[in-house]
């Protein structure tokens, strides 16, 4: 990697721990004004001090994050589909690298849909993005999306997706946690962050997810709904940080979470 690319990646994956807590707030690009993201600025602003990076679209970045914030941006650059359309997998590149540079981003992100009729299209999107990223010194995050086919979240399938993403040049990969997750990490070749996925039943479940993934080799999380749809988002992200950066157990992180909750009551 060139110096600039290494430098940008090191802003996201912190050198002192080798880990990252990314805050995913890009859901509106296919879900619209989903719950607790109706007014993105109100959701994002209180969480900025506790996030290592924000993953979001250019529209939300421009309208909902102050330019004075010194926080790495992972810019969502794929889209073109919605939750009510025929297929979420039919994505294309929606933002140029020139615009990403103007927005001073630290990385760009897109989804790949392995095993769908749009597999070739989205993998070619990734390959093209990596080629441009190398030219401009900007790392690429590949998101191993599965759309509505949740049953595909197993180690064999996710290992396939992540390895293909790494082979095509992705600098880091976002995927789902699964049984035998260490097999996914070991075969990926590049750092892996886990997706928080849909809102879990309890916040302890979210902490357990983060703890299990970190113990099996993930470098961090890119969590959204399990933080900002929780009862107390700041308490939630502080609990997640304790697991990711501090190596806290689930019980220790819950104590931090509950302590923060107590301050607000």
C-alpha positions as CSV (number, residue, x, y, z in Angstrom):
1,X,0.0,0.0,0.0
2,X,1.1,3.6,-0.7
3,X,1.6,5.9,2.3
4,X,-1.7,7.8,1.8
5,X,-3.7,4.6,1.6
6,X,-2.1,3.2,4.7
7,X,-2.6,6.5,6.5
8,X,-6.3,6.6,5.7
9,X,-6.8,3.0,6.8
10,X,-5.0,3.7,10.1
11,X,-7.5,6.5,10.9
12,X,-10.3,3.9,10.8
13,X,-8.5,0.8,12.3
14,X,-6.7,2.4,15.2
15,X,-3.0,1.5,15.5
16,X,-2.9,1.5,19.3
17,X,-5.4,-1.4,19.5
18,X,-5.6,-2.6,15.9
19,X,-9.4,-2.4,16.3
20,X,-12.3,-0.1,15.2
21,X,-15.8,0.9,16.2
22,X,-17.5,2.1,13.0
23,X,-20.9,3.6,13.3
24,X,-23.2,2.6,10.4
25,X,-25.8,5.2,9.4
26,X,-26.0,4.5,5.7
27,X,-29.3,2.5,5.9
28,X,-31.4,5.3,4.3
29,X,-29.9,4.6,0.9
30,X,-32.3,1.7,0.5
31,X,-34.6,1.8,3.6
32,X,-35.5,5.5,3.5
33,X,-36.2,7.2,6.9
34,X,-36.0,4.1,9.0
35,X,-36.8,4.4,12.7
36,X,-34.4,6.6,14.6
37,X,-32.8,7.9,11.4
38,X,-35.7,10.1,10.4
39,X,-33.5,13.1,11.3
40,X,-30.0,11.8,10.9
41,X,-28.2,14.7,12.5
42,X,-30.1,14.2,15.8
43,X,-29.0,10.5,15.9
44,X,-25.4,11.0,14.7
45,X,-24.3,14.0,16.7
46,X,-24.3,12.6,20.2
47,X,-22.5,9.5,19.0
48,X,-19.6,11.1,17.2
49,X,-17.3,11.4,20.2
50,X,-17.4,7.6,20.7
51,X,-17.1,6.4,17.1
52,X,-13.9,5.7,15.3
53,X,-15.5,6.2,11.9
54,X,-18.9,7.0,10.3
55,X,-20.2,4.9,7.4
56,X,-22.8,7.0,5.5
57,X,-23.9,8.4,2.2
58,X,-22.8,11.7,0.7
59,X,-26.3,13.2,1.2
60,X,-26.2,12.5,5.0
61,X,-22.6,13.6,5.2
62,X,-23.4,17.0,3.7
63,X,-26.6,17.6,5.5
64,X,-26.1,16.0,8.9
65,X,-22.4,16.1,9.9
66,X,-20.5,19.4,10.6
67,X,-17.4,19.9,8.5
68,X,-15.5,20.8,11.6
69,X,-15.8,17.2,13.0
70,X,-12.5,15.4,12.9
71,X,-13.9,11.9,12.2
72,X,-12.9,9.4,9.5
73,X,-15.6,8.9,6.9
74,X,-16.3,5.6,5.1
75,X,-18.5,6.7,2.2
76,X,-21.2,4.4,0.8
77,X,-20.8,4.7,-3.0
78,X,-23.1,1.9,-4.2
79,X,-26.9,1.9,-4.5
80,X,-29.7,2.3,-6.9
81,X,-32.2,0.0,-5.3
82,X,-34.8,0.1,-2.5
83,X,-36.5,-2.2,-0.1
84,X,-39.6,-2.1,-2.2
85,X,-37.9,-2.9,-5.5
86,X,-37.5,-6.3,-7.2
87,X,-34.0,-6.9,-5.9
88,X,-31.6,-5.2,-3.5
89,X,-28.7,-6.8,-5.3
90,X,-29.0,-4.8,-8.5
91,X,-26.6,-2.1,-7.3
92,X,-24.3,0.2,-9.3
93,X,-21.7,2.7,-8.3
94,X,-23.4,6.0,-7.4
95,X,-20.6,8.3,-6.4
96,X,-17.3,9.1,-8.2
97,X,-13.9,9.0,-6.6
98,X,-13.5,12.7,-7.5
99,X,-16.4,13.5,-5.2
100,X,-15.1,11.2,-2.5
101,X,-11.9,13.1,-2.6
102,X,-13.7,16.4,-2.4
103,X,-15.5,15.1,0.7
104,X,-12.1,14.1,2.2
105,X,-13.2,10.6,3.0
106,X,-10.9,7.9,4.5
107,X,-12.4,5.0,2.6
108,X,-15.3,4.1,0.3
109,X,-17.7,1.2,0.7
110,X,-19.9,-0.9,-1.6
111,X,-21.9,-4.1,-1.4
112,X,-21.2,-7.3,-3.2
113,X,-24.0,-9.9,-3.7
114,X,-22.4,-13.3,-4.2
115,X,-24.7,-16.0,-5.3
116,X,-27.3,-13.7,-6.8
117,X,-28.1,-12.9,-10.5
118,X,-26.1,-9.7,-9.9
119,X,-23.0,-11.4,-8.6
120,X,-20.8,-10.5,-11.6
121,X,-22.1,-6.9,-11.8
122,X,-21.4,-6.2,-8.1
123,X,-18.0,-8.0,-8.1
124,X,-17.0,-6.0,-11.2
125,X,-18.1,-2.8,-9.3
126,X,-15.7,-3.8,-6.5
127,X,-12.8,-4.6,-8.9
128,X,-13.2,-1.2,-10.7
129,X,-13.5,0.6,-7.4
130,X,-10.3,-1.0,-6.0
131,X,-8.4,0.0,-9.2
132,X,-9.5,3.6,-8.8
133,X,-8.8,3.5,-5.1
134,X,-5.2,2.5,-5.7
135,X,-4.9,5.4,-8.1
136,X,-6.1,7.9,-5.5
137,X,-4.8,6.2,-2.3
138,X,-8.2,5.5,-0.9
139,X,-9.0,2.1,0.7
140,X,-12.1,0.1,-0.3
141,X,-14.5,-1.6,2.1
142,X,-16.4,-4.5,0.6
143,X,-19.7,-5.4,2.3
144,X,-20.7,-9.0,1.8
145,X,-24.5,-8.3,1.6
146,X,-27.0,-11.1,1.5
147,X,-30.2,-9.1,1.1
148,X,-33.2,-11.0,2.4
149,X,-31.5,-14.4,2.2
150,X,-30.5,-14.6,5.8
151,X,-30.1,-18.4,5.7
152,X,-26.9,-17.9,3.8
153,X,-25.1,-16.5,6.8
154,X,-22.9,-19.6,7.4
155,X,-19.2,-19.9,7.5
156,X,-18.9,-21.7,4.1
157,X,-20.9,-19.0,2.3
158,X,-19.3,-16.0,4.1
159,X,-15.8,-17.4,3.6
160,X,-16.5,-17.6,-0.1
161,X,-17.8,-14.0,-0.2
162,X,-15.0,-12.5,2.0
163,X,-12.2,-14.4,0.1
164,X,-13.5,-13.3,-3.3
165,X,-13.6,-9.7,-2.0
166,X,-10.0,-9.9,-0.8
167,X,-8.9,-11.6,-4.0
168,X,-10.4,-8.7,-6.0
169,X,-8.4,-6.2,-3.9
170,X,-10.7,-5.0,-1.1
171,X,-8.6,-3.5,1.7
172,X,-11.0,-4.6,4.4
173,X,-14.3,-6.5,4.5
174,X,-17.6,-6.1,6.4
175,X,-19.5,-9.3,6.9
176,X,-21.9,-11.1,9.3
177,X,-21.0,-13.1,12.3
178,X,-21.7,-16.9,12.1
179,X,-20.8,-20.2,13.7
180,X,-17.1,-21.1,13.1
181,X,-16.5,-17.4,12.4
182,X,-12.7,-17.9,12.8
183,X,-12.7,-19.8,9.6
184,X,-14.1,-16.8,7.8
185,X,-11.4,-14.5,9.3
186,X,-8.5,-16.9,8.6
187,X,-9.3,-17.3,5.0
188,X,-10.1,-13.6,4.2
189,X,-6.5,-12.3,3.8
190,X,-7.5,-8.7,4.9
191,X,-9.1,-7.3,8.1
192,X,-12.7,-8.2,8.8
193,X,-15.3,-6.1,10.6
194,X,-18.7,-7.5,11.6
195,X,-22.1,-6.0,10.7
196,X,-24.4,-5.5,13.6
197,X,-27.3,-6.6,11.5
198,X,-31.0,-6.1,12.4
199,X,-31.9,-4.9,15.9
200,X,-31.4,-7.7,18.3
201,X,-33.8,-8.5,21.2
202,X,-31.5,-7.2,23.9
203,X,-28.4,-5.0,24.1
204,X,-26.6,-7.9,25.9
205,X,-27.1,-9.9,22.6
206,X,-25.4,-7.1,20.7
207,X,-22.5,-7.1,23.1
208,X,-22.3,-10.9,22.9
209,X,-22.1,-10.6,19.1
210,X,-19.3,-8.1,19.3
211,X,-17.4,-10.1,21.9
212,X,-17.7,-13.4,20.1
213,X,-16.6,-11.9,16.8
214,X,-13.6,-10.1,18.4
215,X,-12.5,-13.3,20.2
216,X,-12.5,-15.1,16.8
217,X,-10.4,-12.5,14.9
218,X,-12.5,-9.6,13.8
219,X,-10.8,-6.2,14.0
220,X,-14.0,-4.4,14.9
221,X,-17.6,-3.8,14.3
222,X,-19.7,-1.6,12.0
223,X,-22.8,-1.4,14.1
224,X,-25.9,0.7,13.5
225,X,-29.3,-0.3,14.6
226,X,-28.1,-2.1,17.7
227,X,-26.7,1.3,18.8
228,X,-28.9,4.1,17.6
229,X,-32.2,2.2,17.9
230,X,-31.4,1.2,21.5
231,X,-32.9,2.8,24.5
232,X,-29.8,4.8,25.2
233,X,-27.5,5.1,22.2
234,X,-24.5,6.7,24.0
235,X,-24.5,4.0,26.7
236,X,-24.7,1.4,24.0
237,X,-21.7,2.6,22.0
238,X,-19.7,3.0,25.1
239,X,-20.4,-0.6,26.0
240,X,-19.4,-1.7,22.5
241,X,-16.2,0.3,22.7
242,X,-15.3,-1.5,26.0
243,X,-15.5,-4.8,24.2
244,X,-13.8,-3.8,21.0
245,X,-11.0,-1.6,22.3
246,X,-10.8,-2.6,26.0
247,X,-11.2,-6.4,25.7
248,X,-14.1,-6.2,28.2
249,X,-16.3,-9.2,28.9
250,X,-20.0,-9.0,28.2
251,X,-20.7,-8.6,31.9
252,X,-18.1,-5.8,32.2
253,X,-19.5,-4.0,29.2
254,X,-23.0,-4.3,30.6
255,X,-21.9,-2.6,33.8
256,X,-20.6,0.3,31.7
257,X,-23.9,0.4,29.8
258,X,-26.0,0.2,32.9
259,X,-23.8,2.9,34.6
260,X,-24.4,5.2,31.7
261,X,-28.1,4.5,31.7
262,X,-28.3,5.4,35.4
263,X,-26.9,8.8,34.7
264,X,-29.8,9.6,32.4
265,X,-32.5,8.5,34.8
